[in-house]
Structure formats: structure tokens, C-alpha cells
């Protein structure tokens, strides 16, 4: 017993010492003014290598996981105040409710359109590669299908009953809706008595500036957090766990990459008239943080900084689109993934899907992406809804549990990047994209020095 305890302590100390050395190395790079995006990429690579080594040598990786959890928690602490303050600040700056409707329609329209295209891409790639070929149905014993919330329950969960309780519980959508009510009221009262709303506007603007400074403090930790998150992920799963379902992983990431490059790149180039390579380079911090945290909410503070400081979109548009995108823009989770899983499950259970089923699949994927806004596990809920609509066995969800986390990294990166793209498109249409500043920037405006 004592030997086992001593061995575990030694194992944990080894991973801790390795992490301290890597974090120290990343800190030195920051001191040498190595670019922020470069340091994030280096941290990701070092984390992947270290995690595989920890897994191979059977080392305890709790210390690495703890570092990653601390980083994620620091980001999460910003989400609720950011959503509340920035949504009010962005909407309150509008001159009329008509402007709000126009921006809202454009934003949600792009969200739904890109999710529908994502579902089509996922369907086509899955049909071409056939990831379920040769796999027998074997549902894990510990699999428990997630209950599908009723439509009325979804609506009730979205409507705030106690904004303070919702905020304490981390429920972003009710807080977002409450903030919209407050902002609309400010516009309405301000149109009649401008002097009555000036104090609250000044307070919100001051709070916005303070929160942006707090965000900068946390963002400085991103290279270290990325190292820890990807390191603990690799240490937990290793390579042998993923081998049986490599084809499903490959199919998923191929579809995600195609959507990322062709659709996002195409929209940026053809609609916004922006160099897509330069766009992706500037959006890289959002992609890296989303990939490692696997949370659109956790990525929100970084995405806001990227959209405003690197893409040069006005804070008014960014503060409206980014929080909304974190709650209902699911290109990866609600579009690509349900389509691939549906084809996968149909093949495994030897069930045939036709053209009519494929059309239903795409439509249901788009609709469910709205319905799961604010529901925990949106990818699981969306996929469950799609499988149910197609009459496929829900037990098929149990077959993909082993690779769910690995694929979720790519799905979340696509979700968050889709929000970034939408912010650029809406800002460009509204004349609130500083194209000259975007083209002129050669330095890294998000590089805020060493932590």
C-alpha cells in the first residue's frame, strides 16, 4: 500500500516538474517578445508530446490537469459579466430598435445558413468515406442516453425567472435575454429622456473597459493553459484508445476542415472581400483556445478580443454577435457531427437512408441548433434529435463515446470560428469593419507581453 502511494507521488511529481519546465520555457519566449499566436502553437505542440509521453509511461497527470482547469475556470469567471455588460453596451449604442432588428436578422441568418451547409458537408463526406464500414454494433454498458428536453422545457429554460440565480448557476442564455431587455429599455427611455439614461450608459461603458482589462490579464495565460489542456487530454486517452475508431475521427476532421477552409474562407474572401489567409492568421487565438477548452463559452472572452483587436470589427457589433454565437452557433456540434453520426449509425445497424431522409437530416440539424441553445451538451442533444427524427437507434450514440472528446475539440473550434466569421460579415455589411486597420496591421495587437 505504501509502495503504491509512493509510486503515485513520484509519478505526479515527474509530470509536475515537466510542466514547470515547459511553462518556464513558454514564459522565456514571452519575455523575448515571441508572438502570442506562435507561443500558443508551441504550447499546443509541447502539450501533445508531453501528454503522449505521460500516457506511455503511465505517469500521473493530475498536476497538468489542475493547471488546465485553473485556466478554464479563470476564463469562465468572465463569461457571465461579459455577456451582461457587453450586450447592454452594444445594444444601448444603437440609435433605434430598427437597427437592432437588422443586425439580429443578419447575425442569426448567417448562423443558420452556415449550420445547414455544415450538415450537408458532413453528410457528403460521411457517405463518401463510410466510417461505419466493418464495425459491429456494441453498446458500452455504462452508456446512458441523454434525455431529450421537450419543446416547452427548452423555452422555459431560455426565459429568465431570476437573473441573479441564473448568473450564479452559469446559465448564459437567460442572462443574455435579460441583458437584451435592459438594453432595449435603455434605448426606449433614452429616446424620450436622454438625460435619464446617461448615468447608466456611463456606468456600463466604464464596466466594459474594466472587464476588457481583466480579459487581458487572463489571456496572457493562454499558452500555458493550452499546454495543460491538450497535455491532459493526450495523457488521458493516448493513442491506443483511439485506434478502433480512427476512420470516424478522420471523417469528422476532414468534414470540419473542409467547412473551415471552403465555407469560412469562401465567405471571408467573397462576401467580406478579405484575404482568408490573413483572416485565419488573425483568428488563430480563437481557434486554439476553442480547440483546447472545448467550450464556446470559455472561448468568448478571447474571441471578443480577437474580433475587435485583430479583425478590427467595431465593439458594438462584436459585443452583440459573439455572445449570441456562443449560445446558438453550432456549425460543428449541430451541423457536421449529427450528420456524420447518423450515417455512421445507419451503416453499423445496416439501415438504409434515402434522399428524403437526407433532406430531413439537414432541416432537423438546422432547427435543433436553435432549440439546444443554452442546453448542456448541445452536440449530444442535436445528434439525439437527428437520430430520433430519422428513426435510427439511439443506442448508436454509445458507439462514439470513446472518441467524443477528441472530435469535440475540432467541433468547438469550428463553432467559435463561425462566430468570428459572422461578426466580420455583419460588421462589413453595416460599415463597421475597419478594413484599412485590418490590412495595415503587421504586428500582433493581441500580444500583451509576458504573464
C-alpha positions in Angstrom: 0.0 0.0 0.0 2.8 2.4 1.0 4.8 1.4 -2.1 1.8 2.2 -4.4 1.3 5.6 -2.7 5.0 6.4 -3.0 4.9 5.4 -6.7 1.9 7.6 -7.3 3.5 10.6 -5.7 6.7 10.1 -7.7 4.6 9.8 -10.9 2.8 13.1 -10.1 6.0 14.9 -9.3 7.5 13.9 -12.6 4.6 15.4 -14.6 4.6 18.5 -12.3 8.4 19.1 -12.9 8.0 18.6 -16.6 5.1 21.1 -16.6 7.1 23.7 -14.7 9.9 23.4 -17.1 7.6 23.8 -20.1 5.7 26.7 -18.6 9.1 28.3 -17.8 10.2 27.9 -21.4 7.0 29.5 -22.7 7.5 32.4 -20.2 11.0 32.9 -21.6 9.5 33.0 -25.1 7.1 35.7 -23.9 10.0 37.7 -22.5 11.7 37.5 -25.8 8.6 39.0 -27.4 7.8 35.9 -29.4 4.3 36.4 -31.0 1.2 35.4 -29.0 -0.1 33.1 -31.7 3.3 31.4 -32.0 3.5 30.8 -28.3 0.0 29.3 -28.3 1.0 26.9 -31.1 4.3 25.9 -29.3 2.3 25.3 -26.1 -0.1 23.1 -28.0 2.7 21.1 -29.6 4.6 20.6 -26.3 1.3 19.6 -24.6 0.6 16.9 -27.2 4.1 15.5 -26.9 4.2 15.6 -23.1 0.7 14.0 -22.8 1.6 11.1 -25.1 4.8 10.5 -23.0 2.8 10.7 -19.8 0.3 8.1 -21.2 3.0 5.8 -22.5 5.0 5.8 -19.2 1.7 5.6 -17.2 2.6 8.8 -15.3 0.0 10.6 -13.1 -1.1 13.7 -15.0 -3.3 15.3 -12.3 -0.9 18.3 -11.9 -1.2 19.0 -15.6 -5.0 18.7 -15.5 -5.1 21.0 -12.5 -3.2 23.7 -14.4 -5.7 23.4 -17.3 -8.7 23.5 -15.0 -7.4 26.7 -13.3 -7.1 28.4 -16.7 -10.6 27.3 -17.8 -12.1 28.5 -14.5 -10.4 31.9 -14.9 -11.9 32.3 -18.3 -15.3 31.1 -17.2 -15.4 33.6 -14.4 -15.5 36.3 -17.1 -18.4 34.9 -19.2 -21.4 36.0 -17.2 -20.3 39.6 -16.5 -19.0 39.9 -20.1 -22.3 38.7 -21.6 -24.4 41.0 -19.4 -22.3 44.1 -19.7 -21.2 43.9 -23.3 -24.6 43.0 -24.7 -26.1 46.0 -22.9 -23.3 48.3 -24.0 -23.5 47.2 -27.7 -27.3 47.4 -28.0 -27.6 50.6 -26.0 -25.4 52.4 -28.5 -27.9 51.7 -31.3 -30.0 54.7 -32.3 -33.2 52.7 -32.7 -34.8 49.3 -32.3 -34.9 49.0 -36.1 -31.1 48.8 -36.1 -31.2 46.0 -33.5 -33.7 44.0 -35.7 -31.5 44.5 -38.7 -28.3 43.3 -37.0 -30.1 40.5 -35.3 -31.6 39.1 -38.5 -28.3 39.2 -40.3 -26.5 37.5 -37.4 -29.0 34.7 -36.9 -29.4 34.3 -40.7 -25.6 33.6 -41.1 -25.7 31.2 -38.1 -28.5 29.1 -39.6 -27.2 29.2 -43.2 -23.7 28.1 -42.2 -25.1 25.3 -39.9 -27.2 24.0 -42.8 -24.2 24.0 -45.1 -22.1 22.3 -42.4 -24.7 19.5 -42.2 -24.6 19.0 -46.0 -20.8 18.8 -45.9 -20.9 16.3 -43.0 -23.4 14.2 -44.9 -21.4 14.1 -48.2 -18.1 13.3 -46.5 -19.7 10.6 -44.4 -21.3 9.0 -47.4 -18.1 9.1 -49.4 -15.8 7.6 -46.7 -18.4 5.4 -44.9 -16.8 5.5 -41.4 -19.1 2.8 -40.1 -18.0 0.1 -42.6 -16.7 -3.1 -40.8 -17.8 -2.0 -37.3 -20.2 -4.2 -35.3 -22.8 -2.7 -33.0 -21.6 -3.0 -29.4 -23.1 -0.5 -27.0 -21.0 0.2 -23.9 -22.5 -1.0 -20.6 -22.1 2.4 -19.0 -23.9 4.3 -21.8 -26.9 6.3 -20.7 -28.7 8.2 -23.5 -29.3 11.8 -22.7 -32.9 12.8 -22.2 -34.3 15.0 -25.0 -35.9 18.1 -23.4 -39.4 18.9 -24.6 -40.0 22.0 -26.6 -41.8 23.7 -23.8 -38.9 22.9 -21.4 -36.4 24.3 -23.8 -38.4 27.6 -24.0 -38.8 27.7 -20.2 -35.0 27.2 -19.8 -34.3 30.1 -22.1 -36.6 32.6 -20.2 -35.0 34.2 -17.2 -37.0 33.8 -13.9 -34.3 35.1 -11.6 -31.4 36.7 -13.4 -29.2 36.6 -10.3 -29.9 32.9 -9.7 -29.3 32.2 -13.4 -26.0 34.1 -13.3 -24.9 32.2 -10.2 -25.8 28.9 -11.9 -23.8 29.8 -15.1 -26.9 29.9 -17.3 -25.7 32.2 -20.1 -28.9 32.4 -22.3 -31.2 33.7 -19.6 -28.6 36.3 -18.6 -28.3 37.2 -22.3 -32.0 37.7 -22.7 -32.3 39.8 -19.5 -29.4 42.0 -20.8 -31.3 42.5 -24.1 -34.4 43.6 -22.2 -32.4 46.1 -20.2 -30.7 47.4 -23.3 -33.9 47.8 -25.2 -35.4 49.6 -22.2 -32.4 52.0 -22.2 -33.0 52.8 -25.9 -36.7 53.3 -25.3 -36.3 55.6 -22.3 -33.3 57.4 -24.0 -35.4 58.3 -27.0 -37.7 60.3 -24.7 -35.4 61.4 -21.8 -31.8 61.1 -22.9 -30.6 62.6 -19.6 -32.2 59.8 -17.7 -30.1 57.1 -19.2 -26.7 58.9 -19.4 -25.6 57.7 -15.9 -26.3 54.0 -16.6 -24.6 54.3 -20.0 -21.5 55.8 -18.4 -21.5 53.0 -15.8 -21.8 50.3 -18.4 -19.1 51.8 -20.6 -16.7 52.0 -17.5 -17.5 48.4 -16.6 -16.8 47.4 -20.2 -13.3 49.0 -20.1 -12.5 47.4 -16.8 -13.7 43.9 -18.0 -11.5 44.3 -21.1 -8.5 44.9 -18.9 -9.3 41.8 -16.8 -9.7 39.8 -20.0 -6.1 40.9 -21.0 -4.8 39.5 -17.7 -6.4 36.1 -18.3 -5.4 36.0 -22.0 -1.8 36.2 -21.0 -2.1 32.8 -19.5 -3.4 31.2 -22.8 -0.1 29.5 -23.9 0.2 27.8 -20.5 -3.4 26.9 -20.4 -3.3 25.4 -23.9 -0.3 23.3 -23.0 -2.0 21.9 -19.9 -5.4 21.2 -21.5 -4.0 19.4 -24.6 -1.4 17.6 -22.4 -4.0 16.2 -20.0 -6.2 15.2 -23.0 -3.4 13.3 -24.6 -2.3 11.7 -21.3 -5.8 10.5 -20.6 -6.7 8.9 -23.9 -3.3 8.1 -25.6 -3.2 6.6 -29.0 -4.4 3.0 -28.4 -7.8 4.2 -27.2 -8.5 5.9 -30.5 -7.3 3.3 -32.9 -10.6 1.3 -33.4 -12.4 4.5 -34.5 -9.7 6.3 -36.4 -11.8 6.3 -39.5 -14.7 8.1 -37.7 -12.2 10.6 -36.3 -10.6 11.1 -39.8 -14.1 11.6 -41.4 -15.1 14.1 -38.8 -12.0 16.2 -39.0 -12.0 16.1 -42.8 -15.5 17.5 -42.8 -14.6 20.1 -40.2 -11.5 21.2 -42.2 -13.5 21.4 -45.4 -16.1 23.6 -43.8 -13.4 25.6 -42.1 -11.4 26.3 -45.3 -14.0 26.3 -48.0 -17.1 27.8 -46.4 -15.4 30.1 -43.8 -12.6 31.0 -46.2 -15.0 31.5 -49.1 -17.4 33.8 -47.1 -14.4 35.8 -45.9 -13.0 36.2 -49.4 -16.1 36.5 -51.5 -18.5 38.4 -49.1 -16.2 40.4 -46.9 -13.6 40.8 -49.6 -10.8 39.9 -47.1 -7.7 37.8 -47.6 -8.7 34.5 -46.0 -5.1 33.5 -45.1 -4.7 36.8 -43.2 -8.1 36.3 -41.6 -7.2 32.8 -40.3 -3.9 34.0 -39.1 -5.5 36.8 -37.1 -8.3 34.4 -35.8 -5.8 31.8 -34.7 -6.0 32.5 -30.9 -9.8 31.8 -31.0 -9.2 28.5 -32.8 -6.5 27.4 -30.4 -8.5 28.3 -27.2 -11.7 26.7 -28.5 -9.8 23.6 -29.6 -8.3 23.0 -26.2 -11.1 24.2 -23.9 -13.8 22.5 -25.9 -16.2 25.3 -24.8 -17.6 28.2 -26.8 -18.5 30.0 -23.6 -14.9 29.7 -22.3 -13.6 30.9 -25.7 -15.9 34.0 -25.6 -13.5 36.4 -23.8 -10.7 35.6 -26.2 -13.0 35.7 -29.2 -14.1 39.2 -28.3 -10.6 40.4 -28.1 -9.7 38.7 -31.5 -12.8 40.2 -33.2 -12.2 43.8 -32.0 -8.4 44.0 -31.7 -7.2 41.7 -34.5 -10.1 41.8 -37.0 -10.9 45.4 -36.4 -14.6 44.9 -36.1 -16.4 47.6 -34.0 -17.0 46.7 -30.4 -20.7 47.3 -30.9 -21.0 44.5 -33.5 -18.6 42.2 -31.7 -20.4 42.6 -28.3 -23.7 41.6 -29.9 -22.6 38.8 -32.3 -20.0 37.0 -30.1 -22.2 36.3 -27.0 -25.1 35.2 -29.3 -22.8 33.0 -31.3 -21.6 31.2 -28.1 -25.2 30.2 -27.4 -26.6 29.3 -30.8 -23.9 29.0 -33.5 -23.2 25.2 -33.8 -21.7 24.6 -37.2 -19.6 21.8 -35.8 -21.8 20.4 -33.0 -25.2 20.9 -34.6 -24.3 20.5 -38.3 -21.4 18.3 -39.2 -21.4 15.9 -36.2 -25.1 14.8 -36.2 -24.9 14.2 -40.0 -21.8 12.0 -39.7 -23.1 10.1 -36.7 -26.4 9.5 -38.5 -24.6 7.9 -41.5 -22.3 6.0 -39.2 -25.1 4.5 -37.1 -27.2 3.6 -40.1 -24.3 1.7 -41.5 -23.5 -0.1 -38.3 -27.1 -1.2 -37.9 -27.5 -1.9 -41.6 -30.3 0.6 -42.0 -30.9 2.4 -45.3 -31.3 6.1 -45.7 -32.6 7.8 -48.8 -32.8 11.2 -50.3 -35.9 12.2 -48.2 -34.1 11.2 -45.0 -31.1 13.2 -46.0 -33.2 16.3 -46.5 -34.9 15.7 -43.2 -31.5 15.3 -41.6 -30.3 18.8 -42.8 -33.5 20.5 -41.8 -33.6 18.9 -38.4 -29.9 19.8 -37.8 -30.6 23.5 -38.5 -33.8 23.6 -36.4 -32.2 21.7 -33.5 -29.2 24.0 -33.5 -31.7 26.7 -32.3 -33.6 24.5 -29.9 -30.5 23.4 -28.0 -29.3 27.0 -27.3 -28.3 27.0 -23.7 -28.8 23.3 -23.1 -25.7 21.4 -21.7 -24.1 19.1 -24.3 -25.5 20.7 -27.5 -23.7 18.1 -29.7 -25.3 15.2 -27.9 -28.8 16.8 -27.9 -28.6 17.8 -31.6 -27.4 14.3 -32.6 -30.1 12.6 -30.5 -32.8 14.8 -32.1 -31.5 13.9 -35.6 -31.3 10.2 -34.9 -34.8 10.2 -33.5 -36.1 12.2 -36.5 -34.6 9.6 -38.8 -35.8 6.6 -36.8 -32.3 5.4 -36.1 -31.5 3.6 -32.8 -30.3 6.0 -30.1 -28.0 3.2 -28.8 -25.8 4.1 -31.7 -24.6 7.1 -29.7 -22.9 4.8 -27.4 -20.6 3.7 -30.2 -18.9 7.1 -30.5 -18.3 7.8 -26.8 -14.7 6.7 -26.9 -13.8 9.5 -29.5 -16.4 12.1 -28.5 -13.9 14.3 -26.6 -11.2 14.1 -29.3 -13.7 15.2 -32.0 -15.3 17.8 -29.7 -12.1 19.8 -29.9 -12.4 20.3 -33.6 -16.2 20.8 -33.4 -15.8 23.6 -30.9 -13.0 25.3 -32.9 -15.4 25.4 -35.9 -18.2 26.7 -33.8 -16.1 29.6 -32.4 -14.6 30.4 -35.7 -18.0 30.5 -37.3 -19.0 33.2 -34.8 -15.8 35.1 -35.7 -16.7 34.9 -39.4 -20.3 36.1 -38.8 -19.0 39.1 -36.8 -16.8 40.1 -39.7 -19.7 39.6 -42.3 -22.2 41.6 -40.2 -19.7 44.4 -39.5 -18.8 44.6 -43.2 -22.4 44.9 -44.2 -23.1 47.5 -41.5 -20.0 49.6 -42.4 -18.4 48.8 -39.0 -15.3 46.9 -40.2 -12.1 49.0 -40.3 -10.6 47.5 -43.4 -7.7 49.8 -43.5 -6.6 49.0 -40.0 -7.1 45.2 -40.7 -4.9 45.4 -43.8 -2.3 47.7 -42.2 -1.7 45.7 -39.0 1.5 43.7 -39.3 2.2 43.4 -35.6 0.2 41.2 -33.2 -2.3 43.6 -31.5 -3.2 40.8 -29.1 0.4 40.2 -28.0 0.2 41.7 -24.5 3.6 40.6 -23.2 4.7 38.1 -20.7 2.5 36.9 -17.9 
